[in-house]
Amino acid sequence: MERTYIIIPALEPEPGLCGRIVKLRDKIPSKIVVVDDGSGETYRKTFDQIAGMDDCLVLRHEENKGKGQALKTGFRYVREAAGTESRILCMDCDGQHLPEDGARLLETVEAYPGMLILGGRDFSGKNIPWKSRFGNRISSVILWIFGGIYLSDTQTGFRAFDGSLLDMMLQVPGDRFEYETRVLLACAQQGVPIVTEKIETVYVNSNAGTHFRPVKDSVRVIGALFQGPGRFVLTSMICALLDLSLFWIFDNAFEKIQILHGSAGFPYAGNEGQFWRIAAATVGARFLSAAANFGLNRNWVFRTKGNPGTAGWNREAFRYLCLCIGIMAASSLSVYVVSSFFHTEPAAAKLICDGTLFFFSYRIQKRWVFLNRRKEGGEHDG
């Protein structure tokens, strides 16, 4: 039978933590593991009182290591104590998470084994601090663009899962608040579905007790979101520069052919001739730049395995070819439409059109070309 563990990372907790743990213990039969993340002697009495409660354990860091490390300390304890025969609920120590909602998250774990269950807050209320609302909306959009999943609350610390995910949780890098963001990215990459349960939104004293540092920790969170996509951006910039340069060369060369040979150079003249000239330049440039992009993305960005000629490599190459054909068609048509409608140079129109297609390309490569194991989670109203 699975045993339930509740992990609460705590740094310099405000008064009331002991009372909240009593209510939590009465509501959810469990082993409560509180991790003192270097709070110091001033808070020793509080943690000693918790350690003296039934079914409660305090694990201590002598110095502050960050929320990510505090969670991992709790995860290691659970893995040693119960292994995969466990259910884990992570809660913050500031009173934002209610025992009733925690019980619902654990019930969802039973219904969705092998999934990560998030307690999602409602950010539409007037009592929500602006920095919490703004930060979550920004991170939600970035996670959707680069991670391929949209979550209404990416920064929630209210999470539940079963013991089958413990090893993955311990392997995810990160020491502080960025760790929770990296967990979401790891789930997307490894095919672990994420389910969101709506919870009561509670802010105590406008979230004055939070240890989130707006500048330093925001940089860490954003850095976690961009680390993988950053490689994709870099390779895309290199190949886009190569593609644009080749397109300019081919387009000018084909234009000269049209001038010298007229309609003999291309099947049509006028606007139709311009379209086919742009299409031919796009195909030539994209063929060469795509070969370079495939190698860089496969070996450096997405880091898939398999040598040329193997089944996996052949499948990825075929899918990448299909994607390239689709992107080339979309690029040719959109460049023609934009350059004709706005009377701009095709090369300038191509910058705009291909910049938009860039985001679609990343999503398709992540979800279909190089990673074929991803499953979808969902969002529930509780």
PyMOL commands that set and color helices and strands:
alter all, ss='L'
color gray80, all
select helices_A, chain A and resi 17-27+41-51+67-81+99-111+130-147+163-171+178-190+204-207+216-264+270-301+311-342+346-369
alter helices_A, ss='H'
color red, helices_A
select strands_A, chain A and resi 3-10+31-37+56-61+86-90+116-120+159-162+194-198+378-380
alter strands_A, ss='S'
color yellow, strands_A
deselect
rebuild
show_as cartoon
